[in-house]
Amino acid sequence: MCSQSSYKPVRKAVFPVAGLGTRFLPATKVMPKEMLPLGDRPLIQHAYEEAREAGIEEFIFVTGRQKEMLEEHFDFQPELEQVLESRGKTDLLQKVRETEMPAGKLFTTRQPKALGLGHAIWCAKELVGDEPFAVILPDDVFLARKGCLAQMVDAYNQSGGNMMAVTEVSKEDTARYGIVDIAEDNGKTVAVKGLVEKPNPEQAPSRLAIMGRYILQPEIFGILSAFDKGAGGEIQLTDAMLKLSKQQPLHGFRYDGKRYDCGTKLGFIETNIAFGLADPEIGPQVRKTLASLLDETNETDSSHEAA
Ligand code: G1P
């Protein structure tokens, strides 16, 4: 069955990937943080696959200095493919082919200075043009039966407007996210009356936090063009969305699945463990390995205590 929506389809996705990744130095001294592996695929590929699943056709990377590897990753590698083919490594060949971006579908633009997420998105203005688009922050990854963006596109096709993924966080964690001031909570979706970027827990209007997936209308660019600075002296996407919500509908979308944070060292380790456990091929072994590591740690701890 073909479901027709009266709203303009979401065909393009913007991936802000200009960040320096200082939290992962020295690993990210030369290599972009988006190339850190989660299982056998780099973070940027997880983001790309989620976008494809959601029906995205054009992929816009907002890059910066020393980010060329991200484009390379999605290019055709004939020598590598020949070697794998001649050795009969069909599984690996398949995996390599999955990284190839269709011809003419990858676009890049640069964010010359780290002026904030809102500014990064503004840098994609000409490439997006006059149509709705998705934003994917590759640090945020989801374990979900259906990708978070695909779920959002389904919801968007029913409702139109602007949308962002949201989930409840602990009170202390509100300072790490954009937080929603809820006008009306309809369960799956939430009507928004306000947004605050990284509030102190005492000032947070709720515990409902923005996760790194958005569907936005192109009018956001006009608002971003004012280059107004917000939290941390940066041009914030959250602030621009708040302004847009005065002109157009903006909804929070509670996705099915769990979001993981690959933007911190601990979060990155947790994500790798969670994805390892969920991997049908190695999941059972990961479980055993973890159990034995924990046993060893417990033994070492108690022998230290006894000494
Ligand atoms: C960005 C957004 C924030 C959002 C978060 C999700 O912050 O500004 O509103 O909650 O992503 O990960 P960042 O983590 O880039 O500082």
Residues whose N, C-alpha, C, O or C-beta is under 5 A from the ligand:
A	BS01	G1P	L117 D140 R176 Y177 G178 I210 M211 G212 T238
